[in-house]
Amino acid sequence: MGTLLFMSSTVTSWLLNSVEAQAEVPSTKKETIGFVYEDKESTTALDVLEDSLNRRTYAGDKSKPKPKYRGVMHMMGTLLFMSSTVTSWLLNSLLPTKYHPYYWTLTLLLFAKSLSYFASALLHLFPFKSVKGVTEALKFDLIAIAASIGFTALPFASNYQEVMRTVAITTLFIGGQLVCVEWQFWGHMGLDTPPNRSELPRNVLLVLQFLDTSAKIGEAMAYSTLWKAGIFTYAVAFCLAAPVTARHKEEPFFKQLPWHKKGVFSMHEDFHNVLLIADGIMVFSAVKFLGDKVVGW
């Protein structure tokens, strides 16, 4: 766990250092990463973040729109789940030794959620200089979803063998996603899927993994009301995601909804907000399950 924690800290430190390094520009007007800085002796990381919110394309790739607040929720989710990961790790170290094998699974669940949200924040907010960079970030984002789904079932395992079986199955799904994503973008740069490729294999794997994970959690929770609430919320999120997936080159939104505004907030943001609620329900379910079954609260 310490390795995972410090690796995530290393990546975060590298990201911040990269932003600072790329932000130093001469005092003359200079265009970089799609941004234009004027009459500034130096530019801070906050300036780069502001420009990241204001830009409307991904490193020159115009195949997908970028509303102003795209990625902000992902960044907030990253901070939330990463702080929860550290808190879980610290609390776990204070529990009696006999509880450690159970609560490490909760820490791993939170870390997997952190990784997935971090991958999305990286894609939407990092000031990539090339289309290749943003394409690789998209691949990372898509593959990290499998880790987020699979590790959700870890705290609900009844014994060590089931924990290892869940890890093995999740690893297989991650490997499958890696193959599908590489095939989808093989020899292609950009956020759009090439005409002779398809997202279908990757999406089929995601649905199968979600159904498998949901069934495991449902059995452990005796298909309780809390489990049903989580699955229902995920279903709503997936329904919101469908138009976004089908219309990559557009920004699906409804004029009738007061919070929808072109270039600012769309169904993509709705999808991720509802997904965050669903993830929160599952994390709460895991905490409650461990409290009831292990500690005996």
Secondary structure as GFF3:
##gff-version 3
##sequence-region A 1 297
A	DSSP	alpha_helix	2	23	.	.	.	ID=ss1
A	DSSP	beta_strand	30	32	.	.	.	ID=ss2
A	DSSP	beta_strand	35	37	.	.	.	ID=ss3
A	DSSP	alpha_helix	45	54	.	.	.	ID=ss4
A	DSSP	alpha_helix	72	94	.	.	.	ID=ss5
A	DSSP	three_ten_helix	97	99	.	.	.	ID=ss6
A	DSSP	alpha_helix	100	125	.	.	.	ID=ss7
A	DSSP	alpha_helix	131	150	.	.	.	ID=ss8
A	DSSP	three_ten_helix	151	156	.	.	.	ID=ss9
A	DSSP	alpha_helix	160	185	.	.	.	ID=ss10
A	DSSP	alpha_helix	200	220	.	.	.	ID=ss11
A	DSSP	alpha_helix	225	246	.	.	.	ID=ss12
A	DSSP	alpha_helix	267	290	.	.	.	ID=ss13
A	DSSP	pi_helix	291	295	.	.	.	ID=ss14
###
